[in-house]
Amino acid sequence: MSPEKLARFADSWKYFVCPLCREELRLEGTSLHCERGHTYDVARQGYVNLAPGARQSEYYSRESFENRGRILGAGYYSHIVDAVLSTVRRYCGQIAAPIDFAGLRTRSGAQLRGARVRVDLRGSGPQMRAPVILDVGCGEGFYARAVQAAHPDATVLAFDISKDSVQLAAREDAACAVKWFVGNLAELPVRDGAVDCVLDVFSPVNYAEFTRVLGGSGVVIKVVPGARHDGQLRELARGQLRHGDYSNEQVVAQFAEHFDVLERRLVSQTFPMPAEDVLAFARMTPLLFNVDVDSLDLSRIHELTVEAEILVGSVCE
């Protein structure tokens, strides 16, 4: 294994805990170890499996992630990527939060509350540091890689419960910069207060775990589908869907119950799309997971709307 793939886990003790006993994990050789003897090998692709025995959904196969990678790589989500990057830059691109890495038992410093605690990361003060960003349900790693490229000083952790997707993500990470891991959202193998920003793009949530890893400060950036997202496919498959129309208001309301909402922004764009991309989109979108895609006349689709709402929240005091 290349030294670069291992190097990203050299400071694992700052961020990761053993999923079995919750002791800190340290890199020894080519594995992460805890004091109680539990061991997790760093795979040759450059990730570590911290959810041994976890089952991935049948809908999230390697093929589905490859289709998703094709759609993302074609630029159909470029406006959403831009919105995510600008939001990360605005809310957690610069952090002023002193931290004691020697003990890492407690965390001090100003709470991250919008722009009120911005400072220049390039300052020479010994207590200044780059942010730690956790990408939840990272899939094939598209957003995590984009965030890392835009914020090379940041520490980016990214996980999914699907080992297939994390393998793809690590394989495509030429910079060997992101700390990729297989993890279970129900109980994240991440230290209390180790994270400054939780990024959740079209993924499930666990607000209790988000709050725990943020440790009383920081922000959650959540991306949810807009009402018109996939609207053309939704109309075509209406007869096979439980709900013909979509509203994200319940998701937004639940978000507001757990966090102080700092921002809510809609981004939307409709793209002309060739038949092969329409098919790839249909095979990867969760909207059609319970639909017989082969029964749909996809030749009727010549354009698709890609729409999302960006929610930003801070931990409630």
Secondary structure, 3 states (H helix, E strand, C coil): CCHHHHHCCCCHHHCEECCCCCCECEEECCEEECCCCCEEEECCCCEEECCCCCCCCCCCCHHHHHHHHHHHHCCCCHHHHHHHHHHHHHHHCCECCCECCCCCCCECCCCCCHHHHCCCCCCCCCCCECCEEEEECCCCCHHHHHHHHHCCCCEEEEEECCHHHHHHHHHCCCCCCCEEEECCCCCCCECCCCCCEEEEECCCCCHHHHHHHHCCCCEEEEEEECCCCCHHHHHHCHHHCCCCCCCCHHHHHHHHHHEEEEEEEEEEEEEECCHHHHHHHHHHCHHHCCCCHHHCCHHHCCEEEEEEEEEEEEECC
